[in-house]
Amino acid sequence: MKNKIFKPVTTLLILGVFLTLNSCKDEVKKTKENEAVKTVYASDVIPFFDHWKLILGDGSNAGIANNFENKDFFYTNNDGKNNWVVFKTPNAGHTHGTSNNTRTELAQSKKWAPTSNANLKATLKVMNVSVTGDARVAASYSVVIGQIHSADGHENEPLKIFYKKFPGHTKGSVFWDYEINTDGDDNSGRWDFSTAVWGYDLSVVGTDVSTYPEEPTDGIALGEEFTYEIDVKNGIMTLIFTSEGHETKIFTKNIIASEYTTKEDIPEQTKKLFVPIGQDGVERAEAYSSEGCFFKLGNYNQTNGKSPEINKNWCSGAETHGGDIQKQYKDGNYTEVWFKTARITVSDDAYSNDGYFSKNDELYKKK
């Protein structure tokens, strides 16, 4: 009788324990699955996206990018130590506004007078630049990672910060360009003056399509962190560049009073690089003083597929696979930039930049 009573009870107890254990395992599994699919957004990593609109590598305006990702162009990644915001864009595809180049880039939603106060600081690393292009073309193998842009007039750029690395080199260059705010209504004569930070400036190019200059000894490698800070006060732009193991570099530039009001003022670098292709304009005396300016941050790919015969400084003749984005990503014809930290402060007098976006969004729709 005892065996007949206790046998089913024992069986039931074992079955109960088994079901409980399985239930616990299922709960743990579901919890892990839920944790695995949780998205870390860019706005979780760098919580400043209320200040920007995001232009994607297909030319579209994604707007304010809080809790937003796009796996082709804009997402987050972890390098084992930190979360980073990834900006990725191909050599060719649809572009925003009048540009020949693709970008995955933040553009500030407000603009400010260059006589006011504005500051942008960011820490980043460049992970890839295009592997094809014409070495004689100044923009080949480069990406712009930070800008000050004018929202008015010619919409020129008092600042573009570049990273550029020639194929086969371990180290690349960081440099910054000042673009003149061309005098008069014709902007075709505009040009850049470039200043090296680490490595070369924009004007150092190859002797033929695939012959490169020597690798810079003080350059920055792909995947190497560095920081830039842009500080504007009363019309003076101060730039500070820092990176572990490299000399800190500081530069200043007046952006409300021009140095280039006559042909005689054109720098020797410009005479060699831009004047031969007809870009020999002069700058209005007040430079950018009467225009609203705004910051840009991200990945503005400077290597495109247009023929160097069109413009030997900006048209790279790189591989684009007819605009097929995934093919470009597969064989290295893209730029990829990761940002770890960034912050922005601007004057309380900053005002809406909607006019810039509406005009350039409309140009994109017409393409």
C-alpha positions, 0 to 999 in steps of 0.5 A: 500500500505504501508504494502505491501511495507514494509513487505517484506523489514522487512522480508529481513532485519530480514533474513539478520541479522539472516544469518549474526549472523549465519555466525559469529557463524560459523566463531567462531566455526571454529576458536575454532575447529582450535585452538583445533586441534593445536598440541603443540609439545615437541620442542615448550615446550623445544626448544633443540631437535636439539641436540638429537635423540629420541628412542621410547618405541617400540625400533625405532629411531625417529631421531631429534624430532622437531615438532614430537609426538607419542601418545603412547610414546612421546607427551605434556600435560598441568597440568593446569599451564605449558606444559610438555613433556611426556616420556612414555614406557611399561615394555616390548616391542621391545628394542633398541640395546642390552638392556633388557629394553624399553625406550622413551629417548633422546640420544645426537647426539654428543659425547664429551671427559670427559676432556672437558666441558659438562652440562645438567640441567632438571626439571621433575616429575615422574608420574608412575612406574611399579606396579609389579615386584620382591621386591628383585630385585634392579631395580624393580619399578624404572626408569632412568631419566638422564644418561652419556653414553659411545659411545665407548668400552663397552658402559658403563655408568658413570652416571645413575640417578634413581627414584624408588618407592615401591608399596603402598608407597607415597614417592620414592627415587632418587639416582645415580649410577656409573658403572665401565668401566671394565678392559679388553675385558670381560665386564660381571663383571661390577657393579654399585655403588649407592648413595642416594640423597633423600630416599634409594640407589639401594641396598635397596630391599625387603625381599621377592617378595612382602615385601618392606622396610619401606617408606623413610621419605625424599623421593619424591612423584609421581608428585613432581617436582625436578631438577638435574644438571650434570656438567662435567669439566676436568674429574670431574662430579658434580651433583646438586639435588634440590627440594622445601622442600628438602635439596639440595644435591651436589656430585662429582665423578672423571670419568677419574681416577678410585677408583676401580682398585683392588679387595680390592677396591670393595665397601661393597655395591657392595660385597653384591649386585653384587659379589654374582652373579659373577659381581666382575670386576675391573676398568681400571685405566683411567676409561672413559678418552679415550672414547667419552661420551654423555648425555641421558634424558627421561624415561629408564624403569628399570622394565622388565618381565625377570626372576630374575633367570637370574639376581637378580639385573636387571631382575624384573619378572614384568607383561608384558602381552606378550608385549601388550603395551596398556594392560600394560598401562591400569593396571599400568605396565609402567613408565611415566616421565614429563619434564618441562624445560631442557637445554644442553651445550657442548664443541665446540669440540664435534663430531658426535655420528652416530657410536653409533646410526648406531650400535644399530639401526642395532641390533634393526632391527635384533630383 
